[in-house]
Amino acid sequence: MRQRKSYPKSFKTQVVQECKQPGVSVAAIAMRHGINANVVRRWLPLYRDQEAATLPAFIPVNVGADAELT
Protein backbone atom coordinates (compact mmCIF):
# COMPACT_ATOMS: atom_id res chain seq x y z
CA MET A 1 0.00 0.00 0.00
CA ARG A 2 1.28 3.50 -0.88
CA GLN A 3 1.70 6.13 1.77
CA ARG A 4 0.00 9.47 1.35
CA LYS A 5 2.45 12.15 0.31
CA SER A 6 2.76 15.13 2.61
CA TYR A 7 3.76 18.62 1.53
CA PRO A 8 5.38 21.37 3.59
CA LYS A 9 3.12 24.18 4.73
CA SER A 10 5.22 26.71 2.79
CA PHE A 11 4.65 24.76 -0.43
CA LYS A 12 0.90 24.58 0.16
CA THR A 13 0.77 28.31 0.84
CA GLN A 14 2.70 29.03 -2.35
CA VAL A 15 0.36 26.87 -4.46
CA VAL A 16 -2.74 28.49 -2.94
CA GLN A 17 -1.31 31.96 -3.62
CA GLU A 18 -0.75 30.99 -7.27
CA CYS A 19 -4.35 29.77 -7.52
CA LYS A 20 -5.62 33.16 -6.36
CA GLN A 21 -4.10 34.96 -9.34
CA PRO A 22 -6.67 36.18 -11.91
CA GLY A 23 -7.17 34.02 -14.96
CA VAL A 24 -5.45 30.86 -13.72
CA SER A 25 -7.05 27.48 -13.19
CA VAL A 26 -6.49 25.22 -10.22
CA ALA A 27 -5.87 22.32 -12.60
CA ALA A 28 -3.12 24.19 -14.45
CA ILE A 29 -1.36 25.15 -11.22
CA ALA A 30 -1.63 21.59 -9.92
CA MET A 31 -0.21 20.14 -13.13
CA ARG A 32 2.67 22.64 -13.05
CA HIS A 33 3.59 21.35 -9.59
CA GLY A 34 2.95 17.68 -10.40
CA ILE A 35 0.08 17.19 -7.97
CA ASN A 36 -3.58 16.29 -8.34
CA ALA A 37 -6.00 19.22 -8.65
CA ASN A 38 -8.30 17.69 -6.01
CA VAL A 39 -5.47 17.91 -3.48
CA VAL A 40 -5.04 21.61 -4.24
CA ARG A 41 -8.80 22.19 -4.00
CA ARG A 42 -8.73 20.70 -0.48
CA TRP A 43 -6.00 23.20 0.49
CA LEU A 44 -7.84 26.29 -0.79
CA PRO A 45 -10.38 26.74 2.04
CA LEU A 46 -7.81 25.84 4.71
CA TYR A 47 -5.27 28.42 3.64
CA ARG A 48 -7.81 31.09 2.70
CA ASP A 49 -9.23 30.89 6.23
CA GLN A 50 -5.77 31.31 7.74
CA GLU A 51 -5.05 34.30 5.53
CA ALA A 52 -8.32 35.99 6.49
CA ALA A 53 -7.42 35.61 10.16
CA THR A 54 -4.17 37.52 9.65
CA LEU A 55 -5.78 40.47 7.85
CA PRO A 56 -6.75 43.48 9.96
CA ALA A 57 -10.44 43.67 10.77
CA PHE A 58 -10.48 47.45 10.49
CA ILE A 59 -8.61 49.81 8.22
CA PRO A 60 -7.74 53.22 9.64
CA VAL A 61 -9.30 56.11 7.73
CA ASN A 62 -8.34 59.77 8.06
CA VAL A 63 -11.26 62.16 7.82
CA GLY A 64 -10.56 65.81 7.13
CA ALA A 65 -12.10 68.61 9.18
CA ASP A 66 -14.08 69.81 6.17
CA ALA A 67 -15.62 66.39 5.48
CA GLU A 68 -19.34 66.59 4.79
CA LEU A 69 -21.61 64.20 6.65
CA THR A 70 -24.63 62.80 4.84
RAZINOR-V751338 format. One record per helix or strand of 3 or more residues. SS is the DSSP state (A for helix, B for strand). FROM is the first residue (numbers start at 1). TO is the last residue. Records with the same first field share a line. If there is no record, write none. Layout:
SS: FROM-TO, FROM-TO
This chain:
A: 9-19, 26-33, 37-54
